[in-house]
Amino acid sequence: MEGLTLEAVETPQAPHLLDKGYNGVTFQCAYDCWAEDVTVRHVDNGFGLVAASACTLRRTRVEGRGSHHPYFCREGSHDDLVEDFTIAQRTTPPPTGTQLHGINVEGLSSYNVWSRGVMHMGTFDTHRGMPFANVRTEITVNNNGRHGGDASAGPLYGARFTHWNVTVTNARAGLVRIDTIAPYSATVGISEVREFDQTDVPDFTGPLHSRLEAYGCPTSVHPPNLYEAQRALTR
């Protein structure tokens, strides 16, 4: 899917979990598929990867009146890439009872990458189900979203999450600084942040073996993009 805009009828965003189904693009049970230069507008949910593998979303954009899930990755999705993406600032205030998430991963999804993104709203969302070994790198975010997921769905994080070179414009720590909650994780080169609003605690007992490096220095971390640096080593 390339070079198009999908614009839904502009209706007010529905209360949480009551979306009407004005959705964008979802790759479900898909392998080696892609969307490039695609914009979705006025949607409940923007771009989805569901039990998808080796799929790519490149130069995609979510805009309009605001969405529940701008991007979601769930049900054992693996080895997917989302790069050069944008979540635009919503054009209307959020109605009462709605929720905003962001770039979501959940449900044992692993080895997915979000690279070179601009998020005017949202967060680095996880809906539990122990996703693991996912990377978010070279992203600027106004970190104003919240994560979902009932506690019965399992841990927020499995091992080996990495957040690398992340500029947080509103200094909110939640779901971006993860060294105190995600086991064997690396938080490298993020802005100085502080806890407020939604604050989580670890799902595991004992040492987390996590790392916090180059804290407060997102623009000086080298390499600036972890995914691109690792890929260059395989060529």
Secondary structure, DSSP 4 states (H G I P E B T S, - for coil): -EEEEEE----PPPSTT-----EEEEEES-BS-EEEEEEEES-SEEEEEES-BS-EEEEEEEESS--SEEEEEESS-BS-EEEEEEEPPPSSPPPTT----BB-B-TT-BS-EEEEEEESS-B--B-SS--BS-EEEEEEE---------GGG--S--S--EEEEEEETT-B-TTT--TTTSTT-EEEEE---B--SS----SS-S----EEESTT-TTT-SSS-HHHHHHHHH-
